[in-house]
Amino acid sequence: MESLEQRRLLAAMPLGVTHLDTGEFLLGSVAVTPVFFESNGSIDPESQDWNAAEIDESLARISEGVHWWSDTLDGLNTVHTIDFVFDNAFALDPFETGYEPIDRISNHFNLYVGDFLHAQGFGNVGSIEEGMKQFNAHQREQMGTDWAFTIFMVDSSDDADGRFLPGGFFQTAFAYAGGLFVVSPSTRPASTIAHEMGHIFWAKDEYPGGATWTDRRGYYNSQNLNAFDNPTPGFIQEDSIMSSGIVLANAYAANESPDVTLAMIGWRDTDGDGIFDLADVPLDLTGEGYFDSSSSTYHFTGSASAVPLVNQNSSGPQSDITLNRISQLQYRVDGGAWITVAQPDQQQADFDVTVTLGPSFSSIQWRVIDDVTGVTSAVIDGDATLPAYSLASGAGVAFLDDDNDGQRDSSEQVLVGVTAGIKNIDGSNLVFQDIAASNYQTGFLPLDLPDVSLASQHPTFALVSVGDLTPSGVRVFKQYDATLGNLVLRDSWTQDQPLSAVFDSPVGEVAVDVFGAAEGSYVRIEAMDAAGNLLQRTTSDLVSPDTSKTVRVTDPLGRIASVLVFGHAETEALISGISFGTNPVVSTGTSGGWRFENLPVGQYTVELTPELLIHQFDQSSFTIDVTTNGSGFVQSPASRVDCPYFNAALPEDTNDSGTVTVLDALNVLNDIGRGGVRILQVDEAITTLVDVNNDGRVSTLDALLVLNKVALISSGGEGEAENFGMSPTIVRAGGGLSAGFQAMPPCFATTGKGSPFGGVLNYADSHRRSESIGSLHADNAVYGPLQEASPSGKNVFLRPTTAEEPLHLDAEKVDRDVFDHQLGLTTTLQLPE
């Protein structure tokens, strides 16, 4: 057996695969486990006995028959490959059984196959098929492959005709389709192995007595058009591995079969580009990028996923599966060569990358690619001035328009924290609802739920109920069990009894909150349009028992009229809530961009509200026209205006008295005591002009600016002290100034040489720019002790102090932690008298 340690470390089940999917299409890597049976005479007389030469010959025929498929694929000139990995342990050391399989009818395979499964620990199940699914899934995991199946070889080397006894369903080889197993006498030719392996990956028989031309199967649910009984005038059966006799022999010798036959195992290339249809699906890339002109860097964040083609198989669990991978994230500038910036080599990946660019580029594009197939995502376009987005229903950018030209330049500041709200063109709200079981009392859900009708698919009692899981107490939706004669509520939703949600008007996104059942849950959501056509469907990864997860399905054109929710692949879904519609409020991030996704086609009104009152949009409300291609990108220029809580005539005069006193600082500190350090809102319940530095916020910095002004006014002039340039000592836990503040050389305001009246400490706040007295653009603020003659009494916040002493605050009037953080000081509390 090939060494598989590295393969096992790197392998993961393909996207969309469940425990039931061990052979959905014949591509990728396949684990093959030959199992040879050796009778011991304990039940049946022993007539066959393997020897080393017979084992080697049989293994060689198996290998030849299996590799016929990879050789045939190589002749089709596609991008695809198949890699077979063999575990020959049960062939080199045959499994001992009391039965002599070749001396029995074929139907008795369950006896010796059952013995084998019990010995491997997979016998405690309801059927041979279920046991084989578990064994093959185990082999797939151990061997690090995409698929797995088993070949049971019964010794017929000393049998007269090499056949099972008459009376069973088969006398020679047979297979159980869909990644299960083959049973074959050991003397059958390699072409038999190749034929039976076709069944493993859903191909149908084409010979008389087998399947018929109307049968369908496989990932595309392809019709069996090369069957012997095709009534089409002029039909002549083509040579095919799935036929028999000379037709099969010719196909085997030539490594060929008809396109309609190969389509059943997944080999169909409709557009002739060398990529089979199930892999010829664009990758999904969702992301956002923007250029930072100050650092000449481009930032891109996003996520990518391989996308499976919808599985139309009329047999099996219909899992939507893909082997495609996100091999690389790439970008290119001005149409140049693609440059790789990340190589996740996973089926799903997240990105957060930064690249350095020259200042003169005009365009940048981003994509992901699968190296094996060459399949890529749609390209995300950007440039130096506007943020780049994946396709959205509506998107735009908010920025400070310094040159008033209505168009953003790369040097113009984008606005972060802008709120974008959207409504229907008639002013009505968009549909956006959350129906959570926890919001309802035990019993039936109301029939008048907002914007949706929820129902069970019970043939008689369709009402949905609410109750608690035992023992977790999680509140979930329940329904009556149609399999029981009396009315019994059950927690689970299954493929035969899904939850139905019908929306009053179409939506673009549905999210379902689920809880893992005892055996784990694969939760599937199927989304339909108003005519009942399947638009999209999504299936979760395995949700472990007693864990929660949100599963989403979206339609970029907002056409979802209804959904069905259920446990996929023979599992149960436990549902605790369902939400739907478009969130009508978003905020701009570091790129200054806003976006809305999955909106139905139509017209909408967007309203922008800046985070800071010092910004004002030229046009805060506008209409977007959403078509099947989205809508045009909107640039929203804003201007810099004065904050309504700023005194333009005398900024430090917060009470608008015409003069600046310590009471103006107290106004700021009182305001902070009531409402905290914050961004000011238009509806503030204050009458004072507390935004001293006109930045749209109120903080202790505003109070310090007032105190600075008071100190300078009361000093009667400015001079240089003898000890100018020396740093005073600040009392602080741990010593030194706090992180984020830089001590500047002190400046002393004096009334005479060498007699400092009040020491003032300049400090730089690395998070905010302010303007101080004596400089139009000083990146510092000023603090100084009050004069002895300054007003002091019941309501003062600051007790007289020097730079050598702790700063004392009134605990009832100011948030000491906020004050300390702003100044980088340690203060003590002045308790009220």
Secondary structure by P-SEA (a helix, b strand, c coil): ccccaaaaaaccccccccccccccccccbbbbbbbbbbbccccccccccccaaaaaaaaaaaaaaaaaaaaaaaaaccccbbbbbbbcccccccccccccccccccccccaaaaaaaaaacccccccaaaaaaaaaaaaaaaaccccbbbbbbccccccccccccccccccccccccccccccccccccaaaaaaaaaaaaccccccccccccccccccccccccccccccccccccccccccccaaaaaaaaaccccaaaaaaacccccccccccccccbbbbbbbbbbbcccccbbbbbbbbbbbbccccccccccccccccccccccccccccccccccccccccccccbbbbbcccccbbbbbcccccccccccbbbbcccccccccccccccccccccccccccccbbbbcbbbbbbbcccccccbbbbbccccccccccccccccbbbbbccccccbbbbbbcccccbbbbbbbbcccccccccccccccbbbbbbbcbbbcbbbbbbbbcccccbbbbbbbccccccccccccccccccbbbbbbbbbcccccccbbbbbcccbbbbbcccccccccbbbbccccccccccccbbbbbbbbbbcccccccccccbbbbbccccccbbbbbbbbbccccccccccccccccccccaaaaaaaaaaaaacccccccccccccccccccccccccaaaaaaaaaaaaaaaacbbbbcccccbbbbbbccccccccccccccccccccccccccbbbbbbbcccccccccccccccbbbbbbbccccccccccccccccccbbbbbcccccaaaaaaaaacbbbbbbccc
